[in-house]
Amino acid sequence: MARALDPDMFDPVCPSGAMPVQIGDKWTAMVVLCLEDGPRRFSEIKVPLRRVTPKVLTQTLRAMERDGLVTRTAYVEVPPRVEYELTPLGRTLLTLIAAARAWSHDHLPALLEARHAHEASL
């Protein structure tokens, strides 16, 4: 006998909508990894994320700053310099990212095989 689904399972006021790292968010976790070893300038973050556009990277960094995951420090110099750094809250994401990477290491071949089989059946 099937178990009934909770009608409030996807309640519109559920806090999951406020989550900083959404499933499928392509860049936040990568930015966290780029900042793991300390502050970096925008151009230093962009190098390993060569496929991200400047606009999308800016949007990602602004959202991360809004959520308290990174700090943005502007230095009054010529030329101006801006650095981004993980906050203590942002550093807590490293544990989640490590868990996701471990899961991917263990299960990615099976996931890719399932995708291939599904595409072949279409």
N, C-alpha and C positions, 0 to 999 in steps of 0.2 A: 504494500500500500504506500503510495507516494505521500510524502510529508507536505502539508500545506505551506505555501510561501507566506512570510510575514508581509502584510499589506503596507507596513511602514518601512520596509527594507530599503526603499529608495526615496525616503522622505525628503522633500525639497529643502528642508532646513538642516539636513544632515551635514555635519562638519567636513565630510570627505571632499566637498567641493572647494574647500579652502586649502586643501593639501598643496604644499609647494612643489612636490614632484609627482606629476600625474603619470599614469601608465601611458607610454607613448611620447612623453615629453622628451624630445631628442637631445636637448642641449644642457639642461640644468645639471644633471649628474656629471656630464663631461666637464662643465665649468667647475664644479666642486672638485673633481679630480685634478684639474689644472691648478687650482689654488691650494691643494693639499699641503704643499711644501712651503707655502708662504705667499706674501703679496706679489701680485703681478700687474703689469701694465696691460691695457687693452690689447696692444699689438702682440704682447707675449702670450696672452690667452688665445688670440686668433691663430697663431702659428700651428699648434697641434689640431686645432679645429678648422682646418683649411677649407672645409666645405660650407661653413656657416657664413652667411652674409653679415656685413657690419651692422645692418639694420636689425637682424634677428639676434645677434649677439648683444647689441645694446638693449633690446627689449628684454632679453633673458636676464642680463645684469641688473636692469632696473627693477624687474619683478623680484629678483633675489634680494635686492637692497630693501625693497618695500616689505618683504617678508622677514627681514632681519637675519638673512643668511650670509650676506656680505656687507662689508663697509666700503665706501668709496671715499678715498682721501685725495683731495686736489691740493697740489703743492704750488705755491706762488713762485714760479721760476720762469726763466726764459730759456727754452720754450717751456710752456706749462706741462706739468706731469701729473697724471692721475693714476692711482693704484687701487686695486680691488683686493680685499682680503676676506677670508672666511671668518665669521664671528664664531663664538663658542657654539651657538645654535646651529650654524652652518656645518661645523665640524661633526656634529652628531649624525649628519647624513652619511658620513664615511662608512659607518657601520652598516647602514642599509644598503649602500652601494656595494660593499664587500659581499654582503649576503646575496644580492642579485647577481653579482659576477660569479660567485660560487655555484649558484643554481644554474646559470647559463653554461658554465664549464661542464657540469654534470649532465645537463638535459638538452643542450642545444642540438646535438646530433639527432636525438629523437624528435624534437620539434621540427627541425628542417626536413626530416624524413616524412613526418606527417603532412607537412605543407606540400612536399613533392607529390606524395600519394594523392592528396586532395586535388591538386592542380591536374594531375594525370587523369583523374576520374571525371573531369569536367568536359 
